[in-house]
């Protein structure tokens, strides 16, 4: 069986990276530096990466880092972020499960560790209500996913198999036509009628609903406790070994950001949208950002068992040889932070580093 790369995380908007350092407040003058002068972090300009968007913009990471400065970069695709991590252009990144798995396995388990969670949910099957009125009506229709082998593509292929339908994973042809479509053009594809629906992350799903599509299925309903990882935090093993204090500070910032987001959802939504506007030049309209935000949960737990399940789905679809994910997690720094915050420890599902 050929092994295809699991390509993207939550969205697929190309592969360029952007220096986002102007988003981050400067380190306070005279503040004590940690073991590194700076920490280079990466994330996507996407609501499912709101922990990073909000934490950087509100200065919550910088507060924990003291005199160690943040250099922030945004990426539009998982592979480019993994390449940046491998090249040392970033030290820590927010990224989806599929590129995490792919990056770890392609390096023989030597390049990254998952050190925390960030978000769950935010993925939906939305459809043209004139053509599709029930789940059974999806058979024979053209449904978009962001890219071959990406996180949503794997989930949709697995759902198709669970219906007893057949689709060739590589071509997307079969009982359902799986049309791999870049998220930035999916709304236009829907308006033109070239697709009948899409299994996509937010905010693309809500953009389609704003164009008249209807929600048919929220992927969270397919998972235990309605939770599955959509964004986690990775670190280069080299940086983790050389600068554990910096990694711990970033994790403290992440935990405190998630707590602030959950305590102040309206302020956090506005902050994330403001950060997106600065990055893209355009804020999301209320009829997109409001429903999109409600469908995403921000949490510290990386939901390790669901990452393992997503890998199994990719193997089942024929897109990945069975991977050895032992060692992909190192949750000791996060659990230290959580304990200090009076929170419960999180579990690595048996996939932790020795």
Helices and strands as residue ranges (DSSP letters): E 17-19, G 21-23, E 38-44, G 47-49, H 50-57, H 60-65, E 69-75, H 78-87, E 92-95, H 97-106, E 112-121, E 123-127, G 135-138, E 142-145, H 151-162, E 177-180, H 183-192, E 197-201, H 204-210, E 214-218, G 219-222, G 224-226, E 229-236, H 237-242, H 244-263, H 265-280, H 286-294, E 296-298, H 304-317, H 332-340
